[in-house]
């Protein structure tokens, strides 16, 4: 993370370390959901005609690889 000033980074790390384990886990879940939503928006931007099921399959492909994405059955409503 080269764009963050070292003092700011140190304060951020200290704030994370001060969190309880439960709060850290909640933050990790929240950030994971945000990253997933951003990735989904990117897929929809790049391929505006894809169905919801195809967007989910593409997200799986990007995260876990083609083999898993092809093995997963995602119904198209």
N, CA, C and O atoms as a GROMACS GRO file, in nm:
protein
  308
    1UNK      N    1   0.084  -0.118   0.000
    1UNK     CA    2   0.000   0.000   0.000
    1UNK      C    3   0.088   0.124   0.000
    1UNK      O    4   0.100   0.193   0.101
    2UNK      N    5   0.148   0.151  -0.111
    2UNK     CA    6   0.243   0.259  -0.121
    2UNK      C    7   0.184   0.398  -0.126
    2UNK      O    8   0.259   0.496  -0.117
    3UNK      N    9   0.052   0.411  -0.138
    3UNK     CA   10  -0.005   0.545  -0.147
    3UNK      C   11  -0.050   0.600  -0.011
    3UNK      O   12  -0.100   0.712  -0.004
    4UNK      N   13  -0.032   0.524   0.094
    4UNK     CA   14  -0.073   0.566   0.228
    4UNK      C   15   0.050   0.614   0.306
    4UNK      O   16   0.152   0.544   0.314
    5UNK      N   17   0.039   0.733   0.363
    5UNK     CA   18   0.149   0.787   0.443
    5UNK      C   19   0.178   0.691   0.559
    5UNK      O   20   0.084   0.639   0.620
    6UNK      N   21   0.304   0.668   0.590
    6UNK     CA   22   0.339   0.572   0.697
    6UNK      C   23   0.272   0.604   0.831
    6UNK      O   24   0.234   0.511   0.903
    7UNK      N   25   0.258   0.730   0.867
    7UNK     CA   26   0.194   0.764   0.995
    7UNK      C   27   0.046   0.726   0.994
    7UNK      O   28  -0.007   0.675   1.094
    8UNK      N   29  -0.018   0.750   0.883
    8UNK     CA   30  -0.160   0.715   0.870
    8UNK      C   31  -0.175   0.563   0.874
    8UNK      O   32  -0.265   0.510   0.940
    9UNK      N   33  -0.087   0.494   0.804
    9UNK     CA   34  -0.093   0.348   0.804
    9UNK      C   35  -0.073   0.293   0.946
    9UNK      O   36  -0.144   0.201   0.987
   10UNK      N   37   0.021   0.349   1.020
   10UNK     CA   38   0.046   0.304   1.157
   10UNK      C   39  -0.077   0.325   1.245
   10UNK      O   40  -0.110   0.240   1.327
   11UNK      N   41  -0.145   0.437   1.228
   11UNK     CA   42  -0.267   0.463   1.306
   11UNK      C   43  -0.378   0.365   1.269
   11UNK      O   44  -0.451   0.318   1.355
   12UNK      N   45  -0.388   0.336   1.139
   12UNK     CA   46  -0.492   0.243   1.095
   12UNK      C   47  -0.465   0.103   1.151
   12UNK      O   48  -0.557   0.038   1.200
   13UNK      N   49  -0.342   0.058   1.144
   13UNK     CA   50  -0.307  -0.074   1.196
   13UNK      C   51  -0.334  -0.079   1.347
   13UNK      O   52  -0.385  -0.179   1.397
   14UNK      N   53  -0.301   0.028   1.418
   14UNK     CA   54  -0.328   0.032   1.562
   14UNK      C   55  -0.478   0.022   1.589
   14UNK      O   56  -0.520  -0.045   1.683
   15UNK      N   57  -0.558   0.089   1.508
   15UNK     CA   58  -0.703   0.084   1.525
   15UNK      C   59  -0.755  -0.058   1.501
   15UNK      O   60  -0.841  -0.106   1.575
   16UNK      N   61  -0.702  -0.126   1.398
   16UNK     CA   62  -0.744  -0.264   1.373
   16UNK      C   63  -0.704  -0.354   1.490
   16UNK      O   64  -0.782  -0.440   1.531
   17UNK      N   65  -0.584  -0.335   1.541
   17UNK     CA   66  -0.537  -0.418   1.652
   17UNK      C   67  -0.618  -0.396   1.779
   17UNK      O   68  -0.628  -0.485   1.864
   18UNK      N   69  -0.676  -0.278   1.792
   18UNK     CA   70  -0.756  -0.247   1.911
   18UNK      C   71  -0.895  -0.310   1.905
   18UNK      O   72  -0.964  -0.317   2.007
   19UNK      N   73  -0.936  -0.356   1.789
   19UNK     CA   74  -1.068  -0.418   1.775
   19UNK      C   75  -1.072  -0.553   1.845
   19UNK      O   76  -0.972  -0.623   1.854
   20UNK      N   77  -1.189  -0.586   1.894
   20UNK     CA   78  -1.208  -0.720   1.951
   20UNK      C   79  -1.207  -0.822   1.836
   20UNK      O   80  -1.228  -0.785   1.721
   21UNK      N   81  -1.182  -0.949   1.867
   21UNK     CA   82  -1.186  -1.051   1.761
   21UNK      C   83  -1.320  -1.052   1.687
   21UNK      O   84  -1.323  -1.071   1.565
   22UNK      N   85  -1.429  -1.033   1.759
   22UNK     CA   86  -1.561  -1.030   1.694
   22UNK      C   87  -1.572  -0.912   1.599
   22UNK      O   88  -1.624  -0.927   1.488
   23UNK      N   89  -1.524  -0.796   1.641
   23UNK     CA   90  -1.529  -0.678   1.555
   23UNK      C   91  -1.440  -0.696   1.433
   23UNK      O   92  -1.475  -0.653   1.323
   24UNK      N   93  -1.323  -0.758   1.452
   24UNK     CA   94  -1.235  -0.784   1.338
   24UNK      C   95  -1.300  -0.878   1.237
   24UNK      O   96  -1.292  -0.857   1.116
   25UNK      N   97  -1.366  -0.982   1.288
   25UNK     CA   98  -1.435  -1.076   1.200
   25UNK      C   99  -1.547  -1.006   1.125
   25UNK      O  100  -1.566  -1.029   1.006
   26UNK      N  101  -1.623  -0.921   1.195
   26UNK     CA  102  -1.732  -0.847   1.130
   26UNK      C  103  -1.677  -0.754   1.022
   26UNK      O  104  -1.737  -0.742   0.915
   27UNK      N  105  -1.565  -0.690   1.049
   27UNK     CA  106  -1.503  -0.602   0.950
   27UNK      C  107  -1.457  -0.682   0.828
   27UNK      O  108  -1.474  -0.638   0.715
   28UNK      N  109  -1.399  -0.799   0.852
   28UNK     CA  110  -1.355  -0.884   0.741
   28UNK      C  111  -1.473  -0.927   0.654
   28UNK      O  112  -1.464  -0.926   0.532
   29UNK      N  113  -1.584  -0.964   0.718
   29UNK     CA  114  -1.703  -1.003   0.643
   29UNK      C  115  -1.755  -0.885   0.561
   29UNK      O  116  -1.788  -0.900   0.443
   30UNK      N  117  -1.762  -0.768   0.624
   30UNK     CA  118  -1.810  -0.650   0.554
   30UNK      C  119  -1.722  -0.615   0.434
   30UNK      O  120  -1.773  -0.586   0.326
   31UNK      N  121  -1.591  -0.618   0.453
   31UNK     CA  122  -1.501  -0.586   0.343
   31UNK      C  123  -1.510  -0.689   0.231
   31UNK      O  124  -1.502  -0.654   0.113
   32UNK      N  125  -1.528  -0.816   0.267
   32UNK     CA  126  -1.544  -0.921   0.167
   32UNK      C  127  -1.671  -0.897   0.084
   32UNK      O  128  -1.670  -0.916  -0.037
   33UNK      N  129  -1.779  -0.857   0.151
   33UNK     CA  130  -1.904  -0.829   0.081
   33UNK      C  131  -1.889  -0.708  -0.011
   33UNK      O  132  -1.941  -0.709  -0.122
   34UNK      N  133  -1.818  -0.605   0.035
   34UNK     CA  134  -1.797  -0.486  -0.047
   34UNK      C  135  -1.715  -0.520  -0.171
   34UNK      O  136  -1.749  -0.478  -0.282
   35UNK      N  137  -1.609  -0.597  -0.154
   35UNK     CA  138  -1.525  -0.637  -0.267
   35UNK      C  139  -1.607  -0.720  -0.366
   35UNK      O  140  -1.594  -0.702  -0.487
   36UNK      N  141  -1.689  -0.811  -0.315
   36UNK     CA  142  -1.774  -0.891  -0.404
   36UNK      C  143  -1.872  -0.806  -0.481
   36UNK      O  144  -1.893  -0.828  -0.600
   37UNK      N  145  -1.932  -0.708  -0.415
   37UNK     CA  146  -2.027  -0.618  -0.483
   37UNK      C  147  -1.956  -0.536  -0.589
   37UNK      O  148  -2.010  -0.515  -0.698
   38UNK      N  149  -1.837  -0.488  -0.559
   38UNK     CA  150  -1.761  -0.411  -0.658
   38UNK      C  151  -1.723  -0.498  -0.778
   38UNK      O  152  -1.731  -0.453  -0.893
   39UNK      N  153  -1.682  -0.622  -0.751
   39UNK     CA  154  -1.648  -0.713  -0.860
   39UNK      C  155  -1.771  -0.741  -0.947
   39UNK      O  156  -1.762  -0.744  -1.069
   40UNK      N  157  -1.885  -0.761  -0.882
   40UNK     CA  158  -2.009  -0.785  -0.957
   40UNK      C  159  -2.044  -0.664  -1.043
   40UNK      O  160  -2.083  -0.679  -1.159
   41UNK      N  161  -2.031  -0.544  -0.988
   41UNK     CA  162  -2.058  -0.423  -1.066
   41UNK      C  163  -1.964  -0.413  -1.185
   41UNK      O  164  -2.005  -0.372  -1.294
   42UNK      N  165  -1.838  -0.450  -1.164
   42UNK     CA  166  -1.742  -0.448  -1.275
   42UNK      C  167  -1.780  -0.545  -1.385
   42UNK      O  168  -1.769  -0.512  -1.503
   43UNK      N  169  -1.826  -0.664  -1.348
   43UNK     CA  170  -1.870  -0.762  -1.446
   43UNK      C  171  -1.990  -0.707  -1.523
   43UNK      O  172  -1.995  -0.716  -1.646
   44UNK      N  173  -2.086  -0.650  -1.451
   44UNK     CA  174  -2.205  -0.595  -1.518
   44UNK      C  175  -2.167  -0.478  -1.610
   44UNK      O  176  -2.229  -0.459  -1.715
   45UNK      N  177  -2.068  -0.402  -1.571
   45UNK     CA  178  -2.021  -0.291  -1.655
   45UNK      C  179  -1.957  -0.344  -1.783
   45UNK      O  180  -1.983  -0.294  -1.892
   46UNK      N  181  -1.871  -0.447  -1.767
   46UNK     CA  182  -1.801  -0.504  -1.882
   46UNK      C  183  -1.892  -0.584  -1.973
   46UNK      O  184  -1.872  -0.586  -2.095
   47UNK      N  185  -1.993  -0.649  -1.916
   47UNK     CA  186  -2.084  -0.737  -1.991
   47UNK      C  187  -2.228  -0.703  -1.953
   47UNK      O  188  -2.290  -0.780  -1.880
   48UNK      N  189  -2.282  -0.590  -2.000
   48UNK     CA  190  -2.413  -0.544  -1.953
   48UNK      C  191  -2.530  -0.638  -1.983
   48UNK      O  192  -2.634  -0.626  -1.919
   49UNK      N  193  -2.517  -0.728  -2.076
   49UNK     CA  194  -2.629  -0.814  -2.110
   49UNK      C  195  -2.636  -0.945  -2.033
   49UNK      O  196  -2.728  -1.023  -2.055
   50UNK      N  197  -2.541  -0.970  -1.944
   50UNK     CA  198  -2.540  -1.098  -1.873
   50UNK      C  199  -2.655  -1.110  -1.775
   50UNK      O  200  -2.693  -1.013  -1.709
   51UNK      N  201  -2.710  -1.230  -1.766
   51UNK     CA  202  -2.814  -1.258  -1.666
   51UNK      C  203  -2.749  -1.261  -1.528
   51UNK      O  204  -2.626  -1.268  -1.515
   52UNK      N  205  -2.833  -1.255  -1.424
   52UNK     CA  206  -2.781  -1.262  -1.287
   52UNK      C  207  -2.702  -1.390  -1.264
   52UNK      O  208  -2.597  -1.388  -1.200
   53UNK      N  209  -2.753  -1.502  -1.317
   53UNK     CA  210  -2.684  -1.630  -1.300
   53UNK      C  211  -2.546  -1.628  -1.367
   53UNK      O  212  -2.450  -1.680  -1.311
   54UNK      N  213  -2.537  -1.570  -1.484
   54UNK     CA  214  -2.409  -1.563  -1.555
   54UNK      C  215  -2.312  -1.468  -1.485
   54UNK      O  216  -2.191  -1.491  -1.485
   55UNK      N  217  -2.364  -1.363  -1.426
   55UNK     CA  218  -2.278  -1.273  -1.348
   55UNK      C  219  -2.222  -1.348  -1.228
   55UNK      O  220  -2.103  -1.338  -1.199
   56UNK      N  221  -2.306  -1.424  -1.158
   56UNK     CA  222  -2.259  -1.502  -1.043
   56UNK      C  223  -2.155  -1.605  -1.085
   56UNK      O  224  -2.055  -1.625  -1.016
   57UNK      N  225  -2.179  -1.671  -1.198
   57UNK     CA  226  -2.083  -1.770  -1.248
   57UNK      C  227  -1.950  -1.703  -1.282
   57UNK      O  228  -1.844  -1.757  -1.251
   58UNK      N  229  -1.954  -1.587  -1.344
   58UNK     CA  230  -1.830  -1.515  -1.377
   58UNK      C  231  -1.757  -1.473  -1.251
   58UNK      O  232  -1.634  -1.478  -1.246
   59UNK      N  233  -1.831  -1.431  -1.150
   59UNK     CA  234  -1.769  -1.394  -1.023
   59UNK      C  235  -1.700  -1.515  -0.960
   59UNK      O  236  -1.589  -1.505  -0.908
   60UNK      N  237  -1.766  -1.630  -0.965
   60UNK     CA  238  -1.706  -1.754  -0.915
   60UNK      C  239  -1.580  -1.788  -0.996
   60UNK      O  240  -1.479  -1.828  -0.938
   61UNK      N  241  -1.587  -1.772  -1.128
   61UNK     CA  242  -1.471  -1.801  -1.213
   61UNK      C  243  -1.353  -1.713  -1.174
   61UNK      O  244  -1.240  -1.760  -1.164
   62UNK      N  245  -1.380  -1.584  -1.154
   62UNK     CA  246  -1.272  -1.492  -1.119
   62UNK      C  247  -1.214  -1.521  -0.981
   62UNK      O  248  -1.093  -1.504  -0.960
   63UNK      N  249  -1.296  -1.563  -0.889
   63UNK     CA  250  -1.248  -1.590  -0.753
   63UNK      C  251  -1.180  -1.725  -0.740
   63UNK      O  252  -1.076  -1.738  -0.677
   64UNK      N  253  -1.241  -1.829  -0.801
   64UNK     CA  254  -1.200  -1.966  -0.773
   64UNK      C  255  -1.151  -2.044  -0.894
   64UNK      O  256  -1.100  -2.156  -0.879
   65UNK      N  257  -1.164  -1.989  -1.013
   65UNK     CA  258  -1.117  -2.056  -1.133
   65UNK      C  259  -1.229  -2.116  -1.217
   65UNK      O  260  -1.341  -2.134  -1.171
   66UNK      N  261  -1.194  -2.145  -1.341
   66UNK     CA  262  -1.291  -2.193  -1.438
   66UNK      C  263  -1.350  -2.329  -1.404
   66UNK      O  264  -1.469  -2.352  -1.426
   67UNK      N  265  -1.268  -2.418  -1.352
   67UNK     CA  266  -1.316  -2.554  -1.324
   67UNK      C  267  -1.433  -2.551  -1.226
   67UNK      O  268  -1.534  -2.618  -1.248
   68UNK      N  269  -1.420  -2.476  -1.120
   68UNK     CA  270  -1.528  -2.468  -1.021
   68UNK      C  271  -1.649  -2.396  -1.081
   68UNK      O  272  -1.763  -2.437  -1.060
   69UNK      N  273  -1.624  -2.289  -1.154
   69UNK     CA  274  -1.736  -2.213  -1.213
   69UNK      C  275  -1.818  -2.301  -1.307
   69UNK      O  276  -1.940  -2.288  -1.313
   70UNK      N  277  -1.751  -2.388  -1.380
   70UNK     CA  278  -1.823  -2.476  -1.472
   70UNK      C  279  -1.895  -2.587  -1.397
   70UNK      O  280  -1.997  -2.637  -1.446
   71UNK      N  281  -1.846  -2.626  -1.282
   71UNK     CA  282  -1.906  -2.736  -1.206
   71UNK      C  283  -2.028  -2.690  -1.126
   71UNK      O  284  -2.114  -2.771  -1.090
   72UNK      N  285  -2.037  -2.561  -1.097
   72UNK     CA  286  -2.145  -2.508  -1.015
   72UNK      C  287  -2.268  -2.485  -1.102
   72UNK      O  288  -2.259  -2.425  -1.210
   73UNK      N  289  -2.380  -2.533  -1.054
   73UNK     CA  290  -2.506  -2.513  -1.126
   73UNK      C  291  -2.579  -2.395  -1.060
   73UNK      O  292  -2.617  -2.401  -0.943
   74UNK      N  293  -2.597  -2.288  -1.136
   74UNK     CA  294  -2.666  -2.170  -1.084
   74UNK      C  295  -2.790  -2.151  -1.171
   74UNK      O  296  -2.779  -2.119  -1.290
   75UNK      N  297  -2.908  -2.169  -1.112
   75UNK     CA  298  -3.031  -2.154  -1.191
   75UNK      C  299  -3.051  -2.009  -1.235
   75UNK      O  300  -3.021  -1.915  -1.161
   76UNK      N  301  -3.103  -1.994  -1.354
   76UNK     CA  302  -3.136  -1.861  -1.405
   76UNK      C  303  -3.286  -1.842  -1.385
   76UNK      O  304  -3.366  -1.911  -1.447
   77UNK      N  305  -3.324  -1.748  -1.297
   77UNK     CA  306  -3.468  -1.734  -1.266
   77UNK      C  307  -3.552  -1.695  -1.385
   77UNK      O  308  -3.673  -1.679  -1.373
   0.00000   0.00000   0.00000
